[in-house]
Amino acid sequence: MPWVKTAIASWVELVSSLLDISRMESGQMPLNRIPCDLRDIARRAAESVALLAQEKKLTIQVGGDAASVTVDCAIMHRSLSTCWGTPSSSLPRTASSG
């Protein structure tokens, strides 16, 4: 049941995002800035919402060259996953034919 694992991961990311917002609003957001490959972060974020996007008949593709950035990799991953996951979860499901 890969969908269970994906659903749990989505909930964990949602809770983490809510905690991030709370920390940002209080000015207590700890950042662990390290050099990361933005393309790799984007690829992993796309994979984390792929099942949800697939249910909505959406495709998220990540391409291009590696891009080294200095960020908090976990927060960047959660931010991209939230951005890509939220719109696809709020879209109506398309009716299947046949």
C-alpha positions in Angstrom: 0.0 0.0 0.0 2.3 2.8 -1.2 -0.6 5.3 -0.9 -0.6 4.9 2.9 3.1 5.8 3.0 2.5 8.8 0.8 -0.5 9.9 2.8 1.5 9.7 6.1 4.4 11.6 4.5 2.0 14.3 3.3 0.5 14.7 6.8 4.0 14.9 8.3 4.9 17.6 5.8 1.7 19.5 6.5 2.3 19.5 10.2 5.9 20.5 9.7 4.8 23.4 7.5 2.3 24.6 10.1 5.0 24.5 12.7 7.3 26.4 10.4 4.7 29.1 10.0 4.2 29.4 13.7 8.0 29.6 14.2 8.4 32.3 11.5 5.6 34.4 13.0 7.2 34.3 16.4 10.7 35.0 15.0 12.0 31.7 16.3 12.6 29.8 13.0 15.9 27.9 13.2 17.7 27.6 9.9 20.3 25.1 8.9 21.7 26.6 5.8 24.0 24.3 3.8 24.9 24.0 0.2 22.3 21.9 -1.6 21.4 21.0 -5.2 18.1 22.8 -5.9 17.3 20.5 -8.7 17.6 17.5 -6.4 15.4 19.1 -3.8 12.8 19.9 -6.5 13.0 16.4 -7.8 12.4 14.9 -4.3 9.5 17.4 -3.7 7.9 16.4 -7.0 8.2 12.7 -6.1 6.6 13.4 -2.7 3.4 14.8 -4.4 3.5 12.6 -7.5 0.7 10.3 -6.3 -1.6 13.2 -5.5 -0.8 14.9 -8.8 -1.4 11.7 -10.7 -4.8 11.3 -9.1 -5.6 14.8 -10.5 -4.1 13.9 -13.9 -1.2 16.4 -13.4 2.4 15.9 -14.1 5.3 17.7 -12.3 8.5 17.5 -14.2 11.9 18.7 -12.9 14.7 19.3 -15.4 17.7 21.4 -16.1 21.2 21.5 -14.7 22.2 21.2 -11.1 22.0 24.5 -9.2 23.9 24.8 -6.0 22.2 27.0 -3.4 22.8 27.6 0.3 19.4 27.1 2.0 17.8 25.0 4.7 17.2 22.0 2.5 14.4 20.5 4.6 12.5 23.8 4.6 13.0 24.3 0.9 11.7 20.7 0.3 8.6 21.3 2.4 7.9 24.6 0.8 8.0 23.1 -2.7 6.0 20.1 -1.7 3.4 22.4 -0.1 3.3 24.7 -3.2 2.9 21.8 -5.6 0.7 19.6 -3.3 -1.8 22.1 -2.2 -3.0 23.2 -5.7 -3.3 19.6 -6.8 -5.2 18.6 -3.7 -7.7 21.4 -4.1 -8.5 20.8 -7.8 -11.6 18.7 -8.5 -11.0 15.2 -9.6 -11.6 14.6 -13.3 -14.2 12.0 -14.2 -12.8 8.8 -15.6 -14.2 7.5 -18.8 -15.0 3.9 -19.2 
